């Protein structure tokens, strides 16, 4: 349930409130001045606070404590009480983020109703935070290819620091998962991870969404930067951020503080910033669409996330992971992949990268057979395979070549595809195509194909052929 911190300079009042609440099953703590209150809040933040406006012989009054707590711990509901209350004090308290305002002498039943509502708010916020943490833990990095291992090695190096990271790569490669991996393995793993979808927020609302707002009628509404206090703010597709907002974010990165929209009090935040982009930001800078100063602030540690084409070896393990995940979360069939389906997926084009692969697996599980192995014919573009399975349609250029040249061109393209499929692994390629490793090496040399473990295979240049 969490405990309630009662702050009042009158001992009789704070003990009376404590007795009432403990009779209702709540746990309470007491503080008679601002110093004691701040020690309690700092050492073990309560689930809720009941705070007197006037604190005799204290360095801070109730409004000062309210401002400080809502700046550093905006999730804690605070009920303000005062024997000198009037509408102006109530409005000021609500504006600064108080949950509610009750005048002394208070009605016990009214106080209990407000406390129950505030504690429910606190509970929901804690549960929301826990759900976000579970989401971070479940955002696994999946793979075994050399490109995948190189990426994880880079991510591991930045988890122990607070350095700003810029993740780049085409859409759908898993940049957000990489950002969540950094967060989940860092010292901030128990703090919030807040995503700013730069492309999906209306430009005229961006500042309000980021910085929050203050108004007399609605009080304080924290923005995403405040929600991320102590944790990570992740700017997804940062190139889509409006130019005016770019300038203000740059100032936040420098000062670690900002003003809410309509506010006059500066809000301090402790944030780690991770950004991502599928654009060439240097080209955006040259075109005047992105601020160079902001780029240099965000691009402290640049990390490129590889495309699915660069890690084709990971396609089977990713597909199996998605099948298991859809079975667990949606109850879709738990089906295995046939060898033919795996082979086809590893040779298909994946312009949408990992996201496209996930969507394909979901579609197959929804529309396909309820059991049995997933066959190649169930994959997109393969519906015609049943009707004409034995017929091979030649590309136009290949069909115009003499037999020997056409055969060499076909063998070259076929072996390039298989080597890239297996991430440059000659042994696995030889096993799949049914050749001895030494024979495959001789064939590749005769066809002018150069292989490497990092990039797979490519056609040799003229100088390489001569060597």
C-alpha positions, 0 to 999 in steps of 0.5 A: 500500500505504501506509507503516508508522510504527515508534515505539520508543525502542530504535534497534536494535529499530525498525531491525530491524523496519524491515529485516524489513518492507522485505524484505517490500515495505513502506515504513517511517518511524521515530521514537524518541520521542513528539515525533518520532512526533506530527510524523510523524503530523500531517504525513503520517498513516501507513497503520499504526503499530507502537508501543512502550508504554514510551518513555524520555525522552518527554513521552508514553508509548505509551498516551498516543499511542494515545489521541491517534491513536485520537481524531484518526485512528481509522482508523489500525490500531495494533499495540502492542509491549512488553518488559514486557507483561502481560495488564493492559497488553494489555487497556488497549491493546485498550480504547483502540483498539489493533488488537493487542498483541505482547510482546517478544521477538516472533516475526517470523512472528507479527508479520508475520501481524498486520501483514498483517491490520492493513494489509488493514484499513487498505486496506479503510478507505481504499477505503471512504472513497474509495467514499464520496467517489465517492458524494458526487461522483455525488450531482448536483443536477439541474434548470433551473427558477427554483426549482432555480436559487434553491436552488443559489444558496442552497447555494453561499452556505453551501459556503464556511462552517462554519455549521450548515444546516437543510434543510426540505421534504417527504419525497422532495425531495432534502434529502440530495442538497442536503446532499451538494452543500454538502459536495462543494463545501466545504473539507471535501470530502475528509473524511467525510460521515456520515449519521445516519438519526434515524428508523431507529435504535432509540431505545435504541441511538441514543447507542451509534450516535452516541457509540460504546462502550467495553467490556473485552471489545470495546475501543473501538468508534467511533460516527458522530460519531467517523467524521465527525471533520473532515467533515460529520455529517448528521442526517436527519429530526432531529425523530425524534431521541429527547429524551434524545439531543437533550440530549446532541447539544446538549452536543456542539454546544456543547463539540465533545466527548463520552464514549463509552458506558461510557467515561471519556475525553472524545473531541474532534471537529471537525464541520460539522453539517447537518440536515434535517426534513420536520416543522414543528419550531416546532410540534414545540417547542410540543408538547414533542417537540423542544428549542428550544435544539437547534433554534436551534443547528441552524437557523443557516442555514435553507434550504427545498428546493422540492417537485417541484410547485414545479419541474415544469419540471425533470421531463423533465430529472430523468426523463432523468437517471434513465433514463441512471443506471438504464442505467449502474448496472442495465443497464436500457433507455436509452429516450427520453421521448415528448412525450405522456409528458413532458406527462403527467408534468408534469401528474401529482400527485407527493406523493412528489416526486423520489423518487416520480419516480425510482421511476416511471421505474425501474418503467417501465424494468423492466416496459415495452418493451425499446426505443422511446420511453416512451409515456404509456400506460406511466405509472401509472394510464394502463393504461385509455387504450388501451381508451377513449382518446377518452372524457373523463370529466367531474368531477362539478361540471363536469358540472352546469354550463351549457356556457359556465360549464363551458367557462370552468372547463375552460379556466381549469383547463387553462391553469393546469395548463399554465402551472404545468407550464412554470414560468410561462413564457408563451412556452412555454405558448403554443407548447404550447397552439397560441396566439399569445402575445398571444392567450393573455394576453387569454384568461388575463385574461378567465379571471381568471388571474394569472401570475408567473415564480416561482409559475406561475399562480393564479386572480385575487382579486376586487381583481385582477380589477377592476384 
